[in-house]
Amino acid sequence: MSPADTPARSPKDGAGPLLGRCPVLPVVVLEDPDHALPMGEALLAGGIDTVEITLRTPAGLPGIRRLSTLPGMRVGAGSVLRPDQVDQAVAAGAEFVVSPGVSAGVLDRARALTVPALPGVATASELMAVVERGLAEVKFFPAGLLGGPAAISALAGPFPGVSFMPSAGLDADTMARYLALPCVPAVSGSWMVAPHLLAQRRWAAVTDAAARAMRTAARTLAALPDRRPAHDPRPS
C-alpha cells in the first residue's frame, strides 16, 4: 500500500495543525548528524512525513538543520526543556517543538516565535494548565507507565477539546489500541528509527517499519466513523 492509501484525521476531527498531519511521529535520538538525511528519505519512502529529532545528544541540532532541507519532510525538535532551546531549534529549522513536561517559559517562547509547541502532560492538573493557555494538543508521557489507553480515555472525559499524542511504551503491536481512541489523532515512538537501525544504516528496514506503522494506522483509522481523506506526504 502506498502512502496515499493511509487515512489520517484532519483538523476538523479535533486535531490541530500539528497532530492532524501524520498519525505516526517517529522520535529520533541521533548519534551522528550524517544519518539525518538518509533516515528522512527512508521515512518518506515509508509514508511518514513528520519527525521529531530530540535534543538529547549533540547531534540533535545539526541533524535538524540537515533534515530541514529535505523536501516534503516536517522536522520538529524534541526534549525541549528551556526557552533558549526553542530559539536554537527554530534557528536550526525546526517547525515545532515537543517537551516531556509543561514549561511556561518554553510555551511562551514558542508562542512568541509562532512555532507550535506540544507539551507533555501526565495529570489532570497539567492538562488544566495547558488548556488555560489556549492549547488543545498535548503529548501524553510516559504513556505506558501512566496507564495506556485507559488513562487517556479517562482524562479525555473532562477535557473534550484536547487531542492526545501518547509517547513512550508504544510499539508496532500496541499503537492501534491508542489510535482507536477518538481523542488520539497520532502516536509517537522510536521503534521504526531504533538506534541500532541508524547505526547500521539499515535504511530499508526503517522504510519497512515506517510503512507497516502507516498500514496499521490506516486500518485503525478507517474503522472509525470519522474516516478522512487519504494522507499523502509525497510532494506534488
C-alpha positions as CSV (number, residue, x, y, z in Angstrom):
1,M,0.0,0.0,0.0
2,S,1.3,3.4,-0.9
3,P,1.4,6.4,1.5
4,A,-1.6,7.8,-0.4
5,D,-3.7,5.0,0.9
6,T,-3.3,6.0,4.5
7,P,-6.2,8.0,6.0
8,A,-5.5,10.5,8.7
9,R,-7.7,12.8,10.8
10,S,-7.8,16.3,9.6
11,P,-8.0,19.3,12.0
12,K,-11.8,19.1,11.7
13,D,-11.7,16.0,13.8
14,G,-10.4,18.0,16.8
15,A,-6.7,17.5,15.8
16,G,-4.8,20.8,15.4
17,P,-2.2,21.7,12.8
18,L,0.5,19.5,14.5
19,L,-1.2,16.2,15.3
20,G,-3.6,16.4,12.3
21,R,-0.8,15.9,9.7
22,C,0.5,12.4,10.2
23,P,-0.8,9.7,12.5
24,V,2.7,8.4,13.3
25,L,5.5,10.6,14.7
26,P,9.0,9.0,14.9
27,V,11.1,10.1,17.9
28,V,14.7,10.1,16.9
29,V,17.8,10.1,19.1
30,L,20.6,10.9,16.7
31,E,24.2,10.0,17.4
32,D,25.5,11.0,14.0
33,P,24.1,14.0,12.1
34,D,25.1,12.3,8.8
35,H,22.2,9.9,9.5
36,A,19.6,12.6,9.3
37,L,19.0,12.9,5.6
38,P,19.1,9.1,4.7
39,M,16.8,8.5,7.6
40,G,14.4,11.1,6.5
41,E,14.4,9.8,3.0
42,A,13.7,6.3,4.3
43,L,10.8,7.5,6.4
44,L,9.3,9.4,3.5
45,A,9.6,6.2,1.4
46,G,7.5,4.5,4.1
47,G,4.8,7.2,4.1
48,I,5.9,9.2,7.2
49,D,6.4,12.9,6.6
50,T,6.8,14.3,10.1
51,V,9.6,13.5,12.5
52,E,10.9,14.6,15.9
53,I,14.6,14.8,16.5
54,T,15.4,15.1,20.2
55,L,18.0,17.4,21.7
56,R,19.3,14.7,23.9
57,T,22.6,14.4,22.0
58,P,25.0,16.9,20.4
59,A,23.9,15.6,17.0
60,G,20.3,16.8,17.6
61,L,20.6,20.4,16.3
62,P,22.8,19.7,13.3
63,G,20.5,16.7,12.5
64,I,17.5,19.1,12.5
65,R,19.5,21.5,10.3
66,R,20.2,18.9,7.7
67,L,16.9,17.2,7.7
68,S,15.0,20.5,7.4
69,T,16.4,20.7,3.8
70,L,14.6,17.6,2.7
71,P,11.5,18.5,0.6
72,G,8.3,17.1,2.0
73,M,9.6,16.4,5.5
74,R,8.4,18.4,8.5
75,V,11.0,18.4,11.3
76,G,10.5,19.2,14.9
77,A,12.7,19.3,18.0
78,G,12.0,17.0,20.9
79,S,13.2,17.1,24.6
80,V,13.0,20.9,24.6
81,L,13.4,21.8,28.2
82,R,14.4,25.6,28.2
83,P,13.3,28.7,26.3
84,D,16.8,29.1,24.7
85,Q,16.4,25.6,23.2
86,V,13.3,26.8,21.4
87,D,15.5,29.6,19.8
88,Q,18.2,27.1,18.9
89,A,15.8,24.6,17.4
90,V,13.9,27.1,15.3
91,A,17.2,28.6,14.1
92,A,18.2,25.1,13.0
93,G,15.0,24.7,11.0
94,A,12.6,23.0,13.5
95,E,8.9,23.7,12.6
96,F,7.6,22.6,16.0
97,V,8.9,21.7,19.5
98,V,8.0,18.9,21.9
99,S,8.6,18.8,25.6
100,P,8.4,16.0,28.2
101,G,6.5,18.3,30.6
102,V,4.9,21.7,30.9
103,S,7.2,24.7,30.9
104,A,5.7,28.2,30.9
105,G,9.0,29.6,29.5
106,V,9.1,27.1,26.6
107,L,5.5,27.7,25.7
108,D,5.8,31.5,25.9
109,R,8.9,31.4,23.7
110,A,7.3,29.1,21.2
111,R,4.3,31.4,21.0
112,A,6.5,34.4,20.5
113,L,8.1,32.7,17.6
114,T,4.8,31.4,16.3
115,V,6.0,27.8,16.5
116,P,3.6,25.0,17.5
117,A,4.5,23.5,20.9
118,L,3.5,20.2,22.2
119,P,3.9,20.0,26.0
120,G,4.0,16.7,27.8
121,V,1.3,16.0,30.4
122,A,0.7,13.2,32.9
123,T,-2.1,14.6,35.2
124,A,-5.3,16.5,35.1
125,S,-3.7,19.5,36.8
126,E,-1.1,19.7,34.0
127,L,-3.9,19.5,31.4
128,M,-5.8,22.3,33.1
129,A,-2.7,24.5,33.0
130,V,-2.3,23.7,29.3
131,V,-5.9,24.4,28.4
132,E,-5.8,27.6,30.4
133,R,-3.1,28.7,27.9
134,G,-5.3,28.0,25.0
135,L,-3.6,24.8,23.8
136,A,-5.6,21.9,22.6
137,E,-2.8,19.4,21.7
138,V,-0.7,17.5,24.2
139,K,1.9,14.8,24.5
140,F,0.8,12.1,27.0
141,F,4.1,11.0,28.5
142,P,5.1,8.3,29.5
143,A,2.0,6.7,28.2
144,G,2.9,3.1,29.0
145,L,3.7,3.8,32.6
146,L,0.7,6.1,33.1
147,G,-1.9,3.5,32.3
148,G,-2.0,3.4,28.5
149,P,-5.3,3.9,26.5
150,A,-7.4,3.5,29.6
151,A,-5.7,6.5,31.3
152,I,-6.1,8.7,28.2
153,S,-9.8,7.7,27.9
154,A,-10.4,8.7,31.5
155,L,-8.6,12.1,31.1
156,A,-10.4,12.9,27.8
157,G,-13.8,12.9,29.6
158,P,-13.4,16.3,31.3
159,F,-11.2,17.6,28.5
160,P,-13.3,17.0,25.4
161,G,-11.5,19.5,23.3
162,V,-8.0,18.1,23.8
163,S,-6.1,15.9,21.4
164,F,-3.5,13.5,22.9
165,M,-0.4,12.1,21.4
166,P,0.8,9.1,23.5
167,S,4.5,8.6,23.7
168,A,6.8,6.1,25.4
169,G,5.9,2.5,25.9
170,L,4.3,2.2,22.4
171,D,5.4,-0.2,19.6
172,A,4.1,-1.7,16.4
173,D,1.9,-4.1,18.3
174,T,0.2,-1.6,20.7
175,M,-0.1,1.6,18.6
176,A,-3.5,0.6,17.3
177,R,-5.0,0.5,20.8
178,Y,-4.2,4.1,21.2
179,L,-5.3,5.3,17.7
180,A,-8.6,3.6,18.2
181,L,-9.4,6.4,20.7
182,P,-11.2,9.4,19.1
183,C,-9.1,11.8,21.1
184,V,-5.8,10.3,19.8
185,P,-5.1,11.5,16.2
186,A,-1.4,10.5,16.3
187,V,1.1,8.3,18.3
188,S,4.8,8.7,18.7
189,G,7.6,6.1,19.2
190,S,11.1,5.2,18.2
191,W,10.8,1.6,17.1
192,M,11.0,2.5,13.4
193,V,14.1,4.6,14.0
194,A,15.7,2.5,16.6
195,P,19.4,3.4,17.3
196,H,20.7,0.2,16.0
197,L,18.9,0.7,12.7
198,L,20.5,4.1,12.3
199,A,24.0,3.0,13.5
200,Q,23.9,0.1,10.9
201,R,22.5,2.4,8.2
202,R,19.6,-0.1,7.7
203,W,17.5,2.4,5.7
204,A,15.4,-0.3,4.0
205,A,14.4,-1.6,7.5
206,V,13.5,1.9,8.5
207,T,11.3,2.3,5.4
208,D,9.7,-1.1,6.1
209,A,8.9,-0.3,9.7
210,A,7.5,3.1,8.8
211,A,5.3,1.6,6.1
212,R,4.0,-1.1,8.5
213,A,3.2,1.5,11.1
214,M,1.3,3.6,8.5
215,R,-0.6,0.5,7.4
216,T,-1.6,-0.1,11.0
217,A,-2.7,3.5,11.3
218,A,-4.7,3.2,8.0
219,R,-6.6,0.1,9.2
220,T,-7.3,1.6,12.6
221,L,-8.5,5.0,11.4
222,A,-10.5,3.5,8.6
223,A,-12.6,1.6,11.2
224,L,-13.5,4.8,12.9
225,P,-16.7,6.7,12.0
226,D,-14.8,9.9,11.2
227,R,-12.7,8.5,8.3
228,R,-11.0,11.3,6.4
229,P,-9.3,11.6,3.0
230,A,-6.0,9.8,2.5
231,H,-2.8,11.1,3.9
232,D,-0.3,11.7,1.1
233,P,3.1,13.1,2.4
234,R,4.6,13.0,-1.1
235,P,5.5,16.4,-2.5
236,S,3.4,17.4,-5.6
